Amino acid sequence: MAEPSKSDDRPSGCPGRGEGLLPAELRAWMLLRAATGAVEQRLHSVVKDQLGVSHDEFLILCLLAEERGESGEGVRMTRIAELLGRPKTRLTYQVALLQRAGLVTRASACGDRRGVEVTLTDKARTLLREASTSLASTVTDSLAEYVGPAQQEALFHLIPDFEGVAPSAD
């Protein structure tokens, strides 16, 4: 493997250092996948401890917290499945668990008796608000351990909400 250039400031354990067989786009994608995996690994235990749900159920809660259905109420199950890339049958099971925990409600979609909309409960909104600082710092810390300052800076500028916490240039 070629020696990394001095401009490469990624931590030594990160993939994609130096020139390899893959084009830059694929190396960047692999680095993004690896960084995302590192974030998800650390989030698993924090999510379970703070919210009492699985990581997959947490993703549903996050999606519901950000998405609004056409009616402004809930998000259709088919839309959730599409956005998360999950089979609808698996999603139905996970939503049922969230409903039993009092975190979501399910109702027939207005004008379509076959459609189902899912909505966060006040309990879920409160839990997400209370855990948000811890969850955000877990994401930030995970990324900081995995990608170097230049990559963090680029990533933080791609995500508007992170602009206020972008690492300072030393």
Buried (B, 14 or more C-beta within 10 A) or exposed (E): EEEBEEEBEBEEEBBBBEEBEEEEEEBBEBBBEBBEEBBBEBBEEBBBEBBEBBBBBBBBBBBBEEBEBEEEBBBBBBBBBEBBEBEEEEBBEBBEBBBEBEBBBBEEBEEEEEBBBBBBBEEBBEBBEEBEEEBEEBBBEBBEBBBBBBBBBEBBEEEEEBEEEBBEEE
